[in-house]
Amino acid sequence: MAYKINDECIGCGACADACPTECISEVDGKYVINADECVDCGTCADTCPVEAPQAE
């Protein structure tokens, strides 16, 4: 099960910098996770200051 970034994202990029599979990219000032590449490690959720990444 992959993670998904919700609307609480503030566009800081902390999740993308921390992602070990580099499956997070910026789209229009917000970040999105490529579910096909996400390994469900939770690193993005652990580093996000507003808890935007959530397990689906």
C-alpha positions as CSV (number, residue, x, y, z in Angstrom):
1,M,0.0,0.0,0.0
2,A,1.5,3.3,-1.1
3,Y,1.5,6.7,0.7
4,K,-0.4,9.7,-0.7
5,I,0.2,13.3,0.0
6,N,-3.0,15.2,1.1
7,D,-4.0,18.8,0.7
8,E,-2.1,19.8,3.8
9,C,1.1,19.9,1.8
10,I,2.9,23.2,2.2
11,G,5.4,22.4,-0.6
12,C,8.5,22.4,1.6
13,G,10.1,19.4,-0.2
14,A,11.2,17.6,3.0
15,C,9.5,14.4,1.9
16,A,11.1,14.4,-1.5
17,D,14.6,15.0,-0.1
18,A,14.1,12.1,2.4
19,C,12.5,9.5,0.0
20,P,14.9,6.6,-0.5
21,T,13.3,5.6,-3.8
22,E,13.0,9.2,-5.2
23,C,9.3,8.6,-6.1
24,I,8.1,12.0,-4.9
25,S,8.0,14.9,-7.3
26,E,6.7,18.5,-7.3
27,V,3.6,19.4,-9.3
28,D,2.3,23.0,-9.2
29,G,3.9,23.8,-5.9
30,K,2.7,20.6,-4.1
31,Y,4.3,17.2,-3.9
32,V,3.0,13.9,-5.2
33,I,4.0,10.3,-4.7
34,N,4.3,7.8,-7.6
35,A,2.4,4.9,-6.1
36,D,4.0,2.4,-8.5
37,E,7.5,3.3,-7.1
38,C,6.5,3.8,-3.4
39,V,7.8,1.0,-1.2
40,D,5.6,2.0,1.8
41,C,8.6,2.8,4.1
42,G,7.0,5.8,5.8
43,T,10.1,8.0,5.6
44,C,8.1,10.8,3.9
45,A,5.5,10.8,6.7
46,D,8.2,10.8,9.4
47,T,9.9,13.9,7.9
48,C,6.9,16.0,6.9
49,P,6.3,18.9,9.3
50,V,2.5,19.0,8.6
51,E,1.9,15.2,8.3
52,A,0.7,15.5,4.7
53,P,1.9,12.0,3.6
54,Q,-0.6,9.4,4.7
55,A,-0.9,5.7,4.1
56,E,-3.7,4.9,1.7
